[in-house]
Amino acid sequence: MQTISPPITSQQQTVDAGSQLIAWVMTEEGTRTWARVCACFSPYRIAQALRNTQATSYGLLLCAKGAIIWSTFSEDQFARLHDHYQQAIRSGLCFWWNGEQLVQVSREQFCVLLRNLPCPASRHLILNRQM
């Protein structure tokens, strides 16, 4: 796992995922990677969506076709769109928020972490752009 922000010490206040994403995008590697993978998105809009997410942990997938924040996981839902999700995961950026740090993770780690998310309590809606 690649931490995309410096570790937070006990004296520091927790920095939200949106701020950590922007800090990473402002690095040389982050700027180059963002332009290559998901230039159609404003990192500030994605950061705002992360700030509005109330889940304690979640996965963030960014690719040219869309963005998804996963805070619950349904095997049935995932299976229906498996090919689309797998293509997006292969071509996109995968991040994980653990409540304190936003971490860029490998595709394999992302799939494992997704399956550890809680099942949705009721119907849910996945919003994306042509995914």
Phi, psi and omega in degrees: 000138179252114177288134183257008172214158179297148177303147181267128178276166182295337179280341183272150175282146179298129178268134184291162183299322180299316178294321178294321178297313180298318178301319179292316180299331181282349176283163179300313179296316180298316179298315181294315181293316179301314181297326182282322190260319188216047182297340181287350180254144170279124178299333180290326176290320177296317179300320178296319177299320179295320179296331180272355180280128184263355181292149180281335173212149181194164175254144176238124177243124178238129175211176183299332183269347182171180178223139179225136169250116180259117174245348173226163181222127175242117179301320179297313180298316181296319181297322180298325182245024186310309183299318179296315180295316181297319177297316180295318179296319179295323185262353188252192176254132181245126180233156176225132175255123182255013181101343180227323184228141171266122187237134173278127184241162177289165179299320181294314178299320182300314180297321178293314181297321178303316183291347177268356177289155178293154175288149177295140180287330180210191179304147176221164184239132174255119179261130177204176181251100175057031180269000000 
